């Protein structure tokens, strides 16, 4: 099912609907299909569109963690925490803080 979703999302990339939400959705679908490197690339593109998209920072950290890149995961979550704090997105800030603490304990 995600294969068709991914194909549909990719078909929209570069078009008039291309943006942070599209790239985030594509990154989420790719991560769900076990393709963390491709997911991370799309999430970074989402952040190129909107560096204040805290959900993209959160998912980027998860994609990096799935690639066993703990340093990149921590960096993404730290940036995401700063962005979420600045935007008043308390839930995202709290979640990424928990993820970061768990990672730092390992």
C-alpha positions in Angstrom: 0.0 0.0 0.0 2.8 2.5 0.9 4.4 1.8 -2.5 1.5 3.3 -4.3 1.4 6.2 -1.8 5.1 6.8 -2.3 4.7 6.8 -6.1 1.8 9.3 -5.9 3.7 11.6 -3.6 6.9 11.5 -5.7 4.8 12.3 -8.8 3.8 15.6 -7.1 7.4 16.6 -6.2 8.6 19.5 -8.2 5.1 20.6 -9.1 2.9 23.4 -7.8 2.0 21.4 -4.6 5.6 20.7 -3.7 6.4 22.0 -0.2 7.1 21.0 3.3 3.9 19.0 3.9 4.4 17.0 0.7 8.0 16.2 1.5 7.2 15.4 5.1 4.5 13.0 4.0 6.9 11.3 1.5 9.5 11.0 4.2 7.0 9.5 6.6 5.9 7.0 4.0 9.5 6.1 3.1 10.4 5.6 6.8 7.3 3.3 7.2 8.6 1.2 4.3 12.0 0.8 6.0 13.9 3.3 3.8 15.4 5.6 6.4 18.1 7.2 4.2 15.6 8.2 1.5 13.2 9.4 4.3 15.9 11.5 5.8 16.7 13.1 2.4 13.0 14.0 1.9 12.7 15.3 5.5 15.7 17.6 4.9 13.9 18.8 1.8 10.8 19.5 3.9 13.0 21.6 6.2 14.5 23.5 3.3 10.9 24.6 2.6 10.1 25.3 6.3 12.9 25.2 8.8 10.3 25.8 11.6 8.4 22.5 10.9 8.9 20.8 14.2 7.3 17.5 13.2 9.8 17.2 10.3 12.7 17.7 12.8 11.2 15.0 15.0 10.8 12.5 12.2 14.3 13.4 10.8 15.7 12.3 14.2 13.8 9.0 14.0 15.1 8.4 10.4 18.7 9.1 11.5 18.3 6.8 14.5 17.0 4.1 12.1 20.3 4.5 10.2 22.2 4.2 13.5 23.4 7.7 13.1 23.0 8.8 16.7 24.9 12.0 16.3 22.6 13.2 13.5 19.5 12.1 15.4 20.6 14.1 18.4 21.4 17.1 16.3 18.0 16.9 14.6 16.2 16.6 17.9 18.1 19.5 19.5 17.3 21.7 16.5 13.7 20.5 16.7 13.4 21.3 20.4 14.7 24.8 19.7 12.2 25.3 16.9 9.3 23.8 18.8 10.1 26.0 21.9 10.3 29.1 19.7 6.9 28.3 18.1 5.3 27.3 21.4 4.8 23.7 20.2 5.0 22.2 23.7 4.0 18.6 22.7 6.7 18.3 20.0 9.3 19.9 22.3 8.4 17.4 25.1 8.5 14.4 22.8 11.9 15.3 21.2 13.3 16.0 24.7 12.3 12.5 25.8 13.8 11.0 22.6 17.0 12.9 23.1 17.3 11.9 26.8 16.9 8.2 25.9 19.5 8.5 23.2 22.0 10.2 25.5 21.5 7.4 28.1 22.6 4.8 25.6 
